[in-house]
């Protein structure tokens, strides 16, 4: 059965799009990504939250903003903080390595 993963960061320009790209090639995984800032590349929607099986946020601040803004849509959703600071470029090798180390433990 396919798992639907949603990756969230601030701007949806570096970390979450990298995660989406890395895991979109995995078997039985569907991915999407979004940002929480008003000027994000893709702004997070309630439809994305409803669609996702697991929601990954990069930092605790993202979980807090997500909870404040979308509390009613998060019932029964797994929200996982990856603890990845905004220190990376898009598809940077170090970021890809961290994602591949941290994310799979939460997948079936």
C-alpha positions in Angstrom: 0.0 0.0 0.0 1.3 3.4 -1.0 2.3 5.8 1.8 1.7 9.5 1.3 4.5 11.7 2.7 4.2 15.5 3.1 7.4 17.5 3.8 7.1 21.0 5.2 9.6 23.8 5.8 9.4 27.6 5.7 9.8 28.7 2.1 9.4 25.4 0.2 12.5 26.2 -1.8 15.3 24.1 -0.3 14.7 21.4 2.4 11.1 20.2 1.7 11.5 20.1 -2.1 14.7 18.2 -1.7 12.9 15.7 0.5 10.1 15.4 -2.0 12.5 14.8 -4.8 14.6 12.2 -2.8 11.7 10.1 -1.7 9.5 10.4 -4.9 11.5 7.7 -6.6 11.0 5.2 -3.7 8.6 2.3 -4.3 5.1 2.7 -2.7 5.8 6.3 -1.7 4.0 9.4 -2.9 5.4 12.8 -1.9 4.4 16.4 -1.8 6.0 19.4 -0.2 5.0 22.9 1.0 6.0 25.9 3.0 4.5 27.7 6.0 5.6 31.2 5.0 3.0 33.4 3.2 5.5 33.8 0.3 6.5 30.1 0.1 7.1 28.5 -3.3 4.0 26.3 -2.6 2.0 27.4 0.4 0.6 24.6 2.6 -3.1 23.8 2.0 -5.6 21.9 4.0 -6.0 19.5 1.1 -2.3 18.5 1.4 -2.7 17.8 5.1 -5.8 15.7 4.5 -4.0 13.8 1.7 -0.9 12.9 3.8 -0.4 9.8 5.8 2.7 11.2 7.5 3.7 14.9 7.8 7.4 15.6 8.2 8.5 19.1 9.4 12.1 20.2 9.4 12.1 22.1 12.7 10.1 22.3 15.9 9.0 25.9 14.9 7.3 24.3 11.9 5.4 21.9 14.0 4.3 24.8 16.3 3.1 26.9 13.3 1.4 23.9 11.7 -0.5 23.2 15.0 -1.6 26.8 15.4 -2.7 27.3 11.8 -4.1 23.8 10.9 -5.0 22.3 14.3 -8.5 21.0 13.2 -6.9 19.2 10.2 -4.2 17.4 12.2 -6.5 15.1 14.2 -5.0 11.6 13.8 -2.1 12.7 11.7 1.5 11.8 12.5 3.7 14.9 12.6 7.4 14.2 12.8 10.1 16.8 13.5 13.2 15.9 11.6 15.4 18.5 13.3 17.1 19.7 10.1 18.2 23.4 10.3 18.0 25.8 7.3 21.7 25.4 6.5 21.4 23.6 3.1 21.0 24.3 -0.5 18.5 22.4 -2.7 19.6 18.8 -3.3 22.9 19.4 -1.3 24.6 16.1 -0.7 24.7 16.6 3.1 20.9 17.3 3.2 20.1 14.3 1.1 22.3 12.1 3.4 20.5 13.4 6.5 17.1 12.8 5.0 17.9 9.3 3.9 19.2 8.6 7.5 16.2 10.1 9.3 13.0 9.5 7.3 13.0 5.7 6.5 12.7 4.7 10.2 9.1 6.2 10.1 8.0 4.4 7.0 6.4 1.0 6.9 
